[in-house]
Amino acid sequence: MVLDLQQRYEREYGSICELDRENSGEYMERFTRLASFVGAAAG
């Protein structure tokens, strides 16, 4: 299970840069999802 969480984190972290095809709201949604995942994994 821990390995699954680590792989998910690495996949999300690797894709955190803003993409040309998305607006800032979509970017913030992805960033917030990553931040909530990291918070849950760390806590």
N, CA, C and O atoms as a Tripos MOL2 file, in Angstrom:
@<TRIPOS>MOLECULE
protein
  172   171    43     0     0
PROTEIN
NO_CHARGES

@<TRIPOS>ATOM
      1 N           0.8220   -1.1980    0.0000 N.3       1 MET1
      2 CA          0.0000    0.0000    0.0000 C.3       1 MET1
      3 C           0.8690    1.2660    0.0000 C.2       1 MET1
      4 O           0.5800    2.2170   -0.7260 O.2       1 MET1
      5 N           1.9130    1.2750    0.8000 N.am      2 VAL2
      6 CA          2.7890    2.4460    0.8500 C.3       2 VAL2
      7 C           3.4190    2.6960   -0.5120 C.2       2 VAL2
      8 O           3.5530    3.8440   -0.9360 O.2       2 VAL2
      9 N           3.8020    1.6320   -1.1940 N.am      3 LEU3
     10 CA          4.3930    1.7770   -2.5230 C.3       3 LEU3
     11 C           3.3910    2.3900   -3.4930 C.2       3 LEU3
     12 O           3.7580    3.2340   -4.3110 O.2       3 LEU3
     13 N           2.1270    1.9730   -3.4090 N.am      4 ASP4
     14 CA          1.0870    2.5500   -4.2610 C.3       4 ASP4
     15 C           0.9550    4.0510   -4.0160 C.2       4 ASP4
     16 O           0.8360    4.8300   -4.9630 O.2       4 ASP4
     17 N           0.9750    4.4540   -2.7530 N.am      5 LEU5
     18 CA          0.8660    5.8730   -2.4180 C.3       5 LEU5
     19 C           2.0670    6.6470   -2.9430 C.2       5 LEU5
     20 O           1.9210    7.7570   -3.4550 O.2       5 LEU5
     21 N           3.2440    6.0670   -2.8170 N.am      6 GLN6
     22 CA          4.4500    6.7400   -3.3090 C.3       6 GLN6
     23 C           4.3960    6.9010   -4.8220 C.2       6 GLN6
     24 O           4.7410    7.9610   -5.3440 O.2       6 GLN6
     25 N           3.9700    5.8730   -5.5210 N.am      7 GLN7
     26 CA          3.8780    5.9550   -6.9790 C.3       7 GLN7
     27 C           2.8460    7.0000   -7.3980 C.2       7 GLN7
     28 O           3.0690    7.7510   -8.3470 O.2       7 GLN7
     29 N           1.7280    7.0460   -6.6960 N.am      8 ARG8
     30 CA          0.7010    8.0470   -7.0020 C.3       8 ARG8
     31 C           1.2530    9.4540   -6.7800 C.2       8 ARG8
     32 O           1.0400   10.3490   -7.5990 O.2       8 ARG8
     33 N           1.9600    9.6410   -5.6710 N.am      9 TYR9
     34 CA          2.5520   10.9440   -5.3790 C.3       9 TYR9
     35 C           3.5410   11.3460   -6.4700 C.2       9 TYR9
     36 O           3.5090   12.4770   -6.9570 O.2       9 TYR9
     37 N           4.4120   10.4280   -6.8490 N.am     10 GLU10
     38 CA          5.4150   10.7410   -7.8700 C.3      10 GLU10
     39 C           4.7620   11.0820   -9.2040 C.2      10 GLU10
     40 O           5.2270   11.9720   -9.9160 O.2      10 GLU10
     41 N           3.6990   10.3860   -9.5390 N.am     11 ARG11
     42 CA          2.9890   10.6650  -10.7920 C.3      11 ARG11
     43 C           2.3510   12.0600  -10.7450 C.2      11 ARG11
     44 O           2.4440   12.8190  -11.7090 O.2      11 ARG11
     45 N           1.7050   12.3930   -9.6240 N.am     12 GLU12
     46 CA          1.0840   13.7110   -9.4810 C.3      12 GLU12
     47 C           2.1390   14.8150   -9.4350 C.2      12 GLU12
     48 O           1.9800   15.8540  -10.0760 O.2      12 GLU12
     49 N           3.2150   14.5920   -8.6800 N.am     13 TYR13
     50 CA          4.2580   15.6060   -8.5480 C.3      13 TYR13
     51 C           4.9160   15.8850   -9.8890 C.2      13 TYR13
     52 O           5.2420   17.0300  -10.2010 O.2      13 TYR13
     53 N           5.1070   14.8520  -10.6700 N.am     14 GLY14
     54 CA          5.7310   15.0070  -11.9780 C.3      14 GLY14
     55 C           4.8890   15.7930  -12.9550 C.2      14 GLY14
     56 O           5.4020   16.3030  -13.9510 O.2      14 GLY14
     57 N           3.5990   15.8970  -12.6790 N.am     15 SER15
     58 CA          2.7030   16.5870  -13.6070 C.3      15 SER15
     59 C           2.1770   17.9040  -13.0400 C.2      15 SER15
     60 O           1.1640   18.4160  -13.5180 O.2      15 SER15
     61 N           2.8440   18.4560  -12.0340 N.am     16 ILE16
     62 CA          2.3090   19.6380  -11.3510 C.3      16 ILE16
     63 C           2.5100   20.9320  -12.1380 C.2      16 ILE16
     64 O           1.8090   21.9080  -11.8710 O.2      16 ILE16
     65 N           3.4250   20.9820  -13.0850 N.am     17 CYS17
     66 CA          3.6310   22.2190  -13.8370 C.3      17 CYS17
     67 C           2.3830   22.5440  -14.6650 C.2      17 CYS17
     68 O           1.6830   21.6470  -15.1340 O.2      17 CYS17
     69 N           2.1250   23.8190  -14.8300 N.am     18 GLU18
     70 CA          0.9380   24.2500  -15.5730 C.3      18 GLU18
     71 C           1.0810   23.8840  -17.0470 C.2      18 GLU18
     72 O           2.1150   24.1320  -17.6670 O.2      18 GLU18
     73 N           0.0490   23.3030  -17.5820 N.am     19 LEU19
     74 CA          0.0550   22.8740  -18.9740 C.3      19 LEU19
     75 C          -0.5120   23.9640  -19.8670 C.2      19 LEU19
     76 O          -1.3320   24.7690  -19.4240 O.2      19 LEU19
     77 N          -0.0850   23.9950  -21.1080 N.am     20 ASP20
     78 CA         -0.5710   24.9940  -22.0590 C.3      20 ASP20
     79 C          -2.0710   24.8790  -22.3000 C.2      20 ASP20
     80 O          -2.7320   25.8760  -22.5900 O.2      20 ASP20
     81 N          -2.6080   23.6720  -22.1820 N.am     21 ARG21
     82 CA         -4.0110   23.4470  -22.5260 C.3      21 ARG21
     83 C          -4.9810   23.7140  -21.3730 C.2      21 ARG21
     84 O          -6.1890   23.5600  -21.5530 O.2      21 ARG21
     85 N          -4.4960   24.1030  -20.2110 N.am     22 GLU22
     86 CA         -5.3890   24.3190  -19.0760 C.3      22 GLU22
     87 C          -5.3360   25.7720  -18.6060 C.2      22 GLU22
     88 O          -4.3350   26.4650  -18.7890 O.2      22 GLU22
     89 N          -6.4230   26.2110  -18.0050 N.am     23 ASN23
     90 CA         -6.4360   27.5620  -17.4440 C.3      23 ASN23
     91 C          -5.9550   27.5040  -15.9910 C.2      23 ASN23
     92 O          -5.6920   26.4260  -15.4600 O.2      23 ASN23
     93 N          -5.8440   28.6530  -15.3680 N.am     24 SER24
     94 CA         -5.2830   28.6850  -14.0190 C.3      24 SER24
     95 C          -6.1750   27.9710  -13.0080 C.2      24 SER24
     96 O          -5.6710   27.4150  -12.0320 O.2      24 SER24
     97 N          -7.4840   27.9770  -13.2220 N.am     25 GLY25
     98 CA         -8.3920   27.2680  -12.3190 C.3      25 GLY25
     99 C          -8.1660   25.7680  -12.3490 C.2      25 GLY25
    100 O          -8.1810   25.1090  -11.3090 O.2      25 GLY25
    101 N          -7.9580   25.2340  -13.5330 N.am     26 GLU26
    102 CA         -7.6880   23.7980  -13.6690 C.3      26 GLU26
    103 C          -6.3470   23.4390  -13.0330 C.2      26 GLU26
    104 O          -6.2020   22.3930  -12.4000 O.2      26 GLU26
    105 N          -5.3750   24.3230  -13.2120 N.am     27 TYR27
    106 CA         -4.0660   24.0970  -12.5980 C.3      27 TYR27
    107 C          -4.1890   24.0830  -11.0740 C.2      27 TYR27
    108 O          -3.6290   23.2100  -10.4120 O.2      27 TYR27
    109 N          -4.9170   25.0450  -10.5240 N.am     28 MET28
    110 CA         -5.0850   25.1150   -9.0730 C.3      28 MET28
    111 C          -5.8160   23.8850   -8.5440 C.2      28 MET28
    112 O          -5.5250   23.4100   -7.4460 O.2      28 MET28
    113 N          -6.7530   23.3770   -9.3150 N.am     29 GLU29
    114 CA         -7.4640   22.1620   -8.9060 C.3      29 GLU29
    115 C          -6.4910   20.9840   -8.7910 C.2      29 GLU29
    116 O          -6.5430   20.2250   -7.8230 O.2      29 GLU29
    117 N          -5.6080   20.8340   -9.7780 N.am     30 ARG30
    118 CA         -4.6120   19.7640   -9.7250 C.3      30 ARG30
    119 C          -3.6350   19.9790   -8.5730 C.2      30 ARG30
    120 O          -3.2750   19.0320   -7.8740 O.2      30 ARG30
    121 N          -3.2100   21.2190   -8.3790 N.am     31 PHE31
    122 CA         -2.2650   21.5240   -7.3080 C.3      31 PHE31
    123 C          -2.8840   21.2320   -5.9460 C.2      31 PHE31
    124 O          -2.2320   20.6620   -5.0710 O.2      31 PHE31
    125 N          -4.1460   21.6240   -5.7690 N.am     32 THR32
    126 CA         -4.8390   21.3790   -4.5080 C.3      32 THR32
    127 C          -4.9860   19.8870   -4.2490 C.2      32 THR32
    128 O          -4.8440   19.4290   -3.1150 O.2      32 THR32
    129 N          -5.2680   19.1340   -5.2990 N.am     33 ARG33
    130 CA         -5.3840   17.6800   -5.1550 C.3      33 ARG33
    131 C          -4.0520   17.0930   -4.6800 C.2      33 ARG33
    132 O          -4.0320   16.2330   -3.7990 O.2      33 ARG33
    133 N          -2.9570   17.5480   -5.2500 N.am     34 LEU34
    134 CA         -1.6450   17.0630   -4.8290 C.3      34 LEU34
    135 C          -1.3570   17.4660   -3.3860 C.2      34 LEU34
    136 O          -0.8820   16.6540   -2.5930 O.2      34 LEU34
    137 N          -1.6430   18.7100   -3.0520 N.am     35 ALA35
    138 CA         -1.3730   19.1890   -1.6990 C.3      35 ALA35
    139 C          -2.1810   18.4060   -0.6690 C.2      35 ALA35
    140 O          -1.6670   18.0880    0.4030 O.2      35 ALA35
    141 N          -3.4360   18.0920   -0.9760 N.am     36 SER36
    142 CA         -4.2480   17.3340   -0.0280 C.3      36 SER36
    143 C          -3.7290   15.9070    0.0990 C.2      36 SER36
    144 O          -3.7700   15.3290    1.1850 O.2      36 SER36
    145 N          -3.2460   15.3370   -0.9900 N.am     37 PHE37
    146 CA         -2.6940   13.9840   -0.9440 C.3      37 PHE37
    147 C          -1.4180   13.9590   -0.1070 C.2      37 PHE37
    148 O          -1.2380   13.0680    0.7220 O.2      37 PHE37
    149 N          -0.5510   14.9130   -0.3160 N.am     38 VAL38
    150 CA          0.7050   14.9710    0.4290 C.3      38 VAL38
    151 C           0.4190   15.1810    1.9120 C.2      38 VAL38
    152 O           1.0620   14.5680    2.7640 O.2      38 VAL38
    153 N          -0.5370   16.0400    2.2160 N.am     39 GLY39
    154 CA         -0.8960   16.2640    3.6150 C.3      39 GLY39
    155 C          -1.4030   15.0030    4.2810 C.2      39 GLY39
    156 O          -1.0440   14.7200    5.4240 O.2      39 GLY39
    157 N          -2.2310   14.2400    3.5870 N.am     40 ALA40
    158 CA         -2.7680   12.9950    4.1330 C.3      40 ALA40
    159 C          -1.6630   11.9550    4.3070 C.2      40 ALA40
    160 O          -1.6590   11.2120    5.2880 O.2      40 ALA40
    161 N          -0.7400   11.9010    3.3700 N.am     41 ALA41
    162 CA          0.3490   10.9230    3.4420 C.3      41 ALA41
    163 C           1.3370   11.2820    4.5510 C.2      41 ALA41
    164 O           1.8910   10.3980    5.2040 O.2      41 ALA41
    165 N           1.5540   12.5700    4.7590 N.am     42 ALA42
    166 CA          2.5210   13.0110    5.7650 C.3      42 ALA42
    167 C           1.9490   12.9330    7.1790 C.2      42 ALA42
    168 O           2.6820   12.7100    8.1420 O.2      42 ALA42
    169 N           0.6380   13.1190    7.2930 N.am     43 GLY43
    170 CA          0.0130   13.1780    8.6120 C.3      43 GLY43
    171 C          -0.3670   11.8470    9.0940 C.2      43 GLY43
    172 O          -0.9070   11.7190   10.1920 O.2      43 GLY43
@<TRIPOS>BOND
     1     1     2 1
     2     2     3 1
     3     3     4 2
     4     3     5 am
     5     5     6 1
     6     6     7 1
     7     7     8 2
     8     7     9 am
     9     9    10 1
    10    10    11 1
    11    11    12 2
    12    11    13 am
    13    13    14 1
    14    14    15 1
    15    15    16 2
    16    15    17 am
    17    17    18 1
    18    18    19 1
    19    19    20 2
    20    19    21 am
    21    21    22 1
    22    22    23 1
    23    23    24 2
    24    23    25 am
    25    25    26 1
    26    26    27 1
    27    27    28 2
    28    27    29 am
    29    29    30 1
    30    30    31 1
    31    31    32 2
    32    31    33 am
    33    33    34 1
    34    34    35 1
    35    35    36 2
    36    35    37 am
    37    37    38 1
    38    38    39 1
    39    39    40 2
    40    39    41 am
    41    41    42 1
    42    42    43 1
    43    43    44 2
    44    43    45 am
    45    45    46 1
    46    46    47 1
    47    47    48 2
    48    47    49 am
    49    49    50 1
    50    50    51 1
    51    51    52 2
    52    51    53 am
    53    53    54 1
    54    54    55 1
    55    55    56 2
    56    55    57 am
    57    57    58 1
    58    58    59 1
    59    59    60 2
    60    59    61 am
    61    61    62 1
    62    62    63 1
    63    63    64 2
    64    63    65 am
    65    65    66 1
    66    66    67 1
    67    67    68 2
    68    67    69 am
    69    69    70 1
    70    70    71 1
    71    71    72 2
    72    71    73 am
    73    73    74 1
    74    74    75 1
    75    75    76 2
    76    75    77 am
    77    77    78 1
    78    78    79 1
    79    79    80 2
    80    79    81 am
    81    81    82 1
    82    82    83 1
    83    83    84 2
    84    83    85 am
    85    85    86 1
    86    86    87 1
    87    87    88 2
    88    87    89 am
    89    89    90 1
    90    90    91 1
    91    91    92 2
    92    91    93 am
    93    93    94 1
    94    94    95 1
    95    95    96 2
    96    95    97 am
    97    97    98 1
    98    98    99 1
    99    99   100 2
   100    99   101 am
   101   101   102 1
   102   102   103 1
   103   103   104 2
   104   103   105 am
   105   105   106 1
   106   106   107 1
   107   107   108 2
   108   107   109 am
   109   109   110 1
   110   110   111 1
   111   111   112 2
   112   111   113 am
   113   113   114 1
   114   114   115 1
   115   115   116 2
   116   115   117 am
   117   117   118 1
   118   118   119 1
   119   119   120 2
   120   119   121 am
   121   121   122 1
   122   122   123 1
   123   123   124 2
   124   123   125 am
   125   125   126 1
   126   126   127 1
   127   127   128 2
   128   127   129 am
   129   129   130 1
   130   130   131 1
   131   131   132 2
   132   131   133 am
   133   133   134 1
   134   134   135 1
   135   135   136 2
   136   135   137 am
   137   137   138 1
   138   138   139 1
   139   139   140 2
   140   139   141 am
   141   141   142 1
   142   142   143 1
   143   143   144 2
   144   143   145 am
   145   145   146 1
   146   146   147 1
   147   147   148 2
   148   147   149 am
   149   149   150 1
   150   150   151 1
   151   151   152 2
   152   151   153 am
   153   153   154 1
   154   154   155 1
   155   155   156 2
   156   155   157 am
   157   157   158 1
   158   158   159 1
   159   159   160 2
   160   159   161 am
   161   161   162 1
   162   162   163 1
   163   163   164 2
   164   163   165 am
   165   165   166 1
   166   166   167 1
   167   167   168 2
   168   167   169 am
   169   169   170 1
   170   170   171 1
   171   171   172 2
@<TRIPOS>SUBSTRUCTURE
     1 MET1         2 RESIDUE 1 A MET
     2 VAL2         6 RESIDUE 1 A VAL
     3 LEU3        10 RESIDUE 1 A LEU
     4 ASP4        14 RESIDUE 1 A ASP
     5 LEU5        18 RESIDUE 1 A LEU
     6 GLN6        22 RESIDUE 1 A GLN
     7 GLN7        26 RESIDUE 1 A GLN
     8 ARG8        30 RESIDUE 1 A ARG
     9 TYR9        34 RESIDUE 1 A TYR
    10 GLU10       38 RESIDUE 1 A GLU
    11 ARG11       42 RESIDUE 1 A ARG
    12 GLU12       46 RESIDUE 1 A GLU
    13 TYR13       50 RESIDUE 1 A TYR
    14 GLY14       54 RESIDUE 1 A GLY
    15 SER15       58 RESIDUE 1 A SER
    16 ILE16       62 RESIDUE 1 A ILE
    17 CYS17       66 RESIDUE 1 A CYS
    18 GLU18       70 RESIDUE 1 A GLU
    19 LEU19       74 RESIDUE 1 A LEU
    20 ASP20       78 RESIDUE 1 A ASP
    21 ARG21       82 RESIDUE 1 A ARG
    22 GLU22       86 RESIDUE 1 A GLU
    23 ASN23       90 RESIDUE 1 A ASN
    24 SER24       94 RESIDUE 1 A SER
    25 GLY25       98 RESIDUE 1 A GLY
    26 GLU26      102 RESIDUE 1 A GLU
    27 TYR27      106 RESIDUE 1 A TYR
    28 MET28      110 RESIDUE 1 A MET
    29 GLU29      114 RESIDUE 1 A GLU
    30 ARG30      118 RESIDUE 1 A ARG
    31 PHE31      122 RESIDUE 1 A PHE
    32 THR32      126 RESIDUE 1 A THR
    33 ARG33      130 RESIDUE 1 A ARG
    34 LEU34      134 RESIDUE 1 A LEU
    35 ALA35      138 RESIDUE 1 A ALA
    36 SER36      142 RESIDUE 1 A SER
    37 PHE37      146 RESIDUE 1 A PHE
    38 VAL38      150 RESIDUE 1 A VAL
    39 GLY39      154 RESIDUE 1 A GLY
    40 ALA40      158 RESIDUE 1 A ALA
    41 ALA41      162 RESIDUE 1 A ALA
    42 ALA42      166 RESIDUE 1 A ALA
    43 GLY43      170 RESIDUE 1 A GLY
